[in-house]
């Protein structure tokens, strides 16, 4: 049974959201969680409640997620799901978005795996595409409004172009499909965990910033390790999917030396980070077999995310793939 339906909409999406929620039955065995960018989101619960058969409410921090309810992301807050609860906070914007569709969708992918259904409706630009991709990678279902009927087709078009979408439907057919999908039996196998990344960074502030970014991006952070020797030990004990390695570390062992030991023993790819973004440093790591990416400090979330995803793609690691032994 699929018990988490996440819906993202933006410009032109109010009518679509209202039509979808109006047709959902009171007994549906799924929670419906909605992120909408527009300022109208502040009165969206009241607007949807006039026609929906389900209870509609704004999500609040630490509120339990319950089937048969519609939850709305509050204005100017990020919304995610974690351990059966909503998390609502003012963590940084993703691009220009708070709330961000991607943030909600990523958390649903991590928490619910193949029990999640992601829905993209009318909107401009591309928020939600990366999150919908992660729902698909975790075995969930992707549903997109037919761009031909969307008032603003960019979000549906971008989703179709970048994600192996399961269903492209007119709004009038989406509710029926959601009911059908929520009643289907899903594989009972436990969904695989998120990508696990070992952080090796001797500056506490930088390490915490990386951990926060990884959390927002749906990764599991391990560490941080401050010394090269500790990094090798942690890699041995935890077998991460990827190591993010500072080149200059406290102690006698450099990040490059630690990375080469980790690569030689376990073939775990390395993404280097450094404040010394000069040609000599670049040349030192660029030809190394273990180097799968390079990010200069001060790092930005988008740059870190791109480097990690490219490294995972090159390595052949996928969410849901087998762990190394």
C-alpha positions in Angstrom: 0.0 0.0 0.0 1.3 3.5 -0.9 0.5 5.7 2.0 2.3 9.0 1.2 1.2 11.3 -1.6 3.3 14.5 -2.0 2.1 17.2 -4.4 4.0 20.2 -5.7 2.5 23.1 -7.5 3.3 26.7 -8.2 2.0 29.3 -10.7 -1.4 28.3 -12.0 -1.6 25.4 -9.6 -4.4 26.4 -7.3 -7.2 25.2 -9.5 -5.4 21.9 -10.2 -4.7 21.3 -6.5 -8.3 22.0 -5.6 -9.6 19.6 -8.3 -7.3 16.8 -7.3 -8.1 17.1 -3.6 -11.8 17.5 -4.1 -12.1 14.0 -5.7 -10.1 12.1 -3.0 -12.3 9.9 -0.8 -12.5 10.3 2.9 -11.3 6.8 3.5 -8.1 7.0 1.4 -5.3 5.2 3.2 -2.6 7.8 2.5 -1.5 11.2 3.8 -1.6 14.0 1.2 1.1 16.7 1.7 1.1 19.8 -0.5 3.8 22.4 -1.2 2.7 25.5 -3.1 5.0 28.4 -3.8 2.5 31.2 -4.2 1.6 33.6 -1.5 -1.9 32.1 -1.6 -0.6 29.2 0.4 -1.3 31.0 3.6 -5.1 30.6 3.0 -4.8 27.4 1.0 -6.1 25.2 3.9 -9.3 27.2 4.2 -9.7 27.3 0.4 -9.3 23.5 0.0 -11.5 22.7 3.0 -14.5 24.2 1.2 -14.5 21.3 -1.3 -12.3 18.5 0.1 -13.8 15.4 1.8 -10.6 15.0 3.8 -9.5 17.1 6.8 -7.2 20.0 5.6 -4.7 21.6 7.9 -1.4 23.4 7.9 1.5 21.1 8.9 3.3 22.0 12.1 6.7 20.9 13.5 6.6 17.4 15.2 2.9 16.9 14.1 2.3 13.2 13.4 1.6 12.2 9.8 -1.8 10.5 9.5 -3.5 8.9 6.6 -6.8 10.4 5.4 -5.6 14.0 6.0 -4.4 16.8 3.7 -1.4 18.8 5.0 -0.2 22.1 3.6 3.3 23.6 3.9 3.1 26.9 5.9 4.4 30.0 4.2 8.2 30.8 4.3 9.0 27.4 6.0 10.6 24.2 4.7 8.5 21.1 5.2 9.8 17.5 5.4 8.8 14.2 6.9 11.0 12.3 9.3 10.2 9.2 11.5 6.5 9.6 11.0 6.5 13.3 11.9 6.5 16.6 10.0 9.5 18.8 10.4 8.8 22.5 9.8 11.6 25.0 10.0 13.2 28.0 8.3 16.2 26.2 7.0 17.8 27.9 3.9 15.9 28.4 0.7 16.6 26.0 -2.1 17.2 28.3 -5.1 14.5 30.9 -4.4 12.1 28.5 -2.7 10.9 28.2 0.8 8.9 26.0 1.0 10.7 23.9 -1.5 9.0 21.0 -3.4 12.3 19.3 -3.7 12.9 19.3 0.1 9.5 17.7 0.8 9.9 15.1 -2.1 13.4 14.1 -1.0 12.3 13.5 2.5 9.3 11.4 1.3 11.6 9.4 -0.9 13.9 8.7 2.1 11.2 8.0 4.6 8.6 6.1 2.5 10.6 4.6 -0.4 8.4 2.7 -2.8 5.3 3.7 -0.7 5.6 7.3 -1.9 3.8 8.9 -4.8 5.0 12.3 -6.2 2.8 14.6 -8.1 3.9 17.6 -10.1 1.2 20.1 -11.2 1.2 23.5 -13.0 4.2 25.8 -12.2 7.1 27.8 -13.6 10.7 26.7 -13.6 11.8 23.3 -12.3 11.3 23.0 -8.5 10.2 19.4 -7.7 12.1 17.7 -10.5 15.1 16.6 -8.4 12.8 15.4 -5.6 10.6 13.5 -8.0 13.8 11.9 -9.5 14.7 10.7 -6.0 11.2 9.3 -5.4 11.6 7.3 -8.6 15.0 6.1 -7.6 13.6 4.8 -4.3 10.9 2.8 -6.1 8.1 5.3 -5.7 5.6 6.5 -8.4 5.8 9.7 -10.4 2.7 11.4 -11.7 2.7 14.6 -13.7 0.0 16.9 -15.0 -0.3 17.0 -18.8 1.7 20.1 -19.8 -0.7 20.8 -22.6 -3.5 21.7 -20.1 -1.3 23.3 -17.4 -1.6 27.0 -17.1 2.2 27.2 -16.5 3.7 24.1 -18.2 7.4 24.5 -17.2 7.3 22.3 -14.1 5.5 19.4 -15.7 7.6 19.7 -18.8 10.9 19.7 -16.9 9.7 16.7 -14.8 8.9 14.7 -18.0 12.2 15.6 -19.6 14.4 14.6 -16.6 12.5 11.9 -14.7 11.2 8.5 -16.0 7.6 9.6 -15.2 5.0 6.8 -14.7 1.9 8.7 -15.6 1.2 12.0 -17.5 -2.5 12.8 -17.0 -5.0 15.6 -17.2 -6.0 16.9 -13.8 -9.4 15.3 -14.1 -7.8 11.8 -14.1 -5.1 12.3 -11.4 -7.3 11.7 -8.4 -8.6 8.4 -9.8 -5.0 7.3 -10.4 -4.0 8.3 -6.9 -6.8 6.3 -5.4 -5.8 3.3 -7.5 -2.1 3.6 -6.7 -2.8 4.0 -2.9 -4.7 0.7 -2.9 -2.1 -1.3 -4.8 0.1 -3.7 -2.8 3.8 -2.8 -2.9 6.8 -5.0 -2.6 7.2 -5.6 1.2 11.0 -5.5 0.9 12.5 -2.8 3.1 13.4 0.2 1.0 17.1 0.8 0.7 18.7 3.5 2.8 20.0 6.8 1.4 23.4 7.4 0.0 25.9 7.4 2.9 28.7 10.0 2.7 31.7 10.2 5.0 32.8 13.8 5.8 36.5 14.4 6.4 37.0 18.0 7.5 39.0 19.4 10.4 37.1 22.7 10.6 34.1 22.2 12.9 32.0 24.9 11.3 32.6 23.6 7.8 31.9 20.1 8.8 28.6 21.1 10.4 27.7 23.1 7.2 28.3 20.0 5.1 26.2 17.8 7.4 23.3 20.3 7.2 23.5 20.4 3.4 23.6 16.6 3.2 20.5 16.4 5.3 18.7 18.8 3.1 19.8 16.9 0.0 18.6 13.5 1.4 22.0 12.0 2.1 23.1 10.3 5.3 26.2 12.0 6.8 28.9 9.9 8.6 31.5 11.6 10.8 33.0 14.1 10.5 36.5 12.8 10.8 39.1 15.4 11.6 42.3 13.4 11.0 43.4 11.3 8.0 43.9 8.3 10.2 40.4 8.6 11.6 39.0 8.9 8.1 40.6 5.6 7.1 39.3 3.9 10.2 35.8 5.3 9.7 35.8 4.2 6.1 36.8 0.7 7.2 34.1 0.5 9.8 31.2 2.1 7.9 31.9 1.4 4.2 30.3 4.6 2.9 29.2 5.2 -0.7 31.3 8.3 -1.0 33.9 10.3 0.9 34.0 14.1 0.9 37.6 14.9 1.8 39.3 18.1 2.8 42.8 18.2 1.3 44.4 20.0 4.3 43.7 18.1 7.5 45.0 18.4 11.1 47.7 15.9 11.9 50.5 14.3 9.9 48.4 12.6 7.2 47.0 14.8 4.4 43.6 14.4 2.9 45.2 13.2 -0.3 47.2 10.5 1.5 44.1 9.3 3.4 42.0 9.3 0.2 44.5 7.1 -1.6 44.6 4.6 1.2 40.8 4.4 1.2 40.7 4.1 -2.5 43.4 1.4 -2.6 41.6 -0.7 0.0 37.9 -0.3 -0.7 37.6 1.6 -4.0 35.3 4.2 -2.4 35.2 7.4 -4.6 36.5 10.7 -3.2 35.1 14.2 -3.8 37.8 16.7 -2.7 37.1 20.0 -1.0 39.7 22.7 -0.4 40.1 26.4 0.2 43.2 26.3 -2.0 41.6 26.4 -5.4 44.8 27.0 -7.3 46.3 25.2 -10.4 48.9 23.3 -8.4 46.3 21.7 -6.1 44.0 21.0 -9.0 46.8 19.2 -10.9 47.7 17.2 -7.8 44.3 15.6 -7.5 42.9 15.8 -11.1 44.7 12.8 -12.4 44.3 10.6 -9.3 42.2 7.5 -9.7 40.3 8.2 -6.5 39.3 11.7 -7.4 35.7 11.8 -8.6 35.1 15.5 -8.0 36.4 18.7 -6.7 34.6 21.6 -4.9 36.3 24.8 -3.8 35.5 26.5 -0.5 33.4 28.4 0.3 31.1 25.8 -1.1 27.5 26.2 -2.2 24.8 23.6 -1.9 24.2 23.3 -5.6 27.9 22.8 -6.4 28.3 20.2 -3.7 25.1 18.4 -4.8 26.2 18.4 -8.5 29.7 17.0 -7.6 28.2 14.2 -5.5 25.6 13.1 -8.0 28.2 13.1 -10.8 30.6 11.1 -8.7 27.9 8.5 -7.8 26.8 8.3 -11.5 30.4 7.7 -12.5 30.9 5.1 -9.8 27.6 3.4 -10.7 26.2 3.8 -7.2 22.5 4.1 -7.1 20.0 4.5 -4.3 18.8 1.0 -3.7 22.0 -0.7 -4.9 23.9 -3.3 -3.0 26.3 -2.1 -0.3 29.9 -3.2 -0.5 30.9 -5.9 2.0 
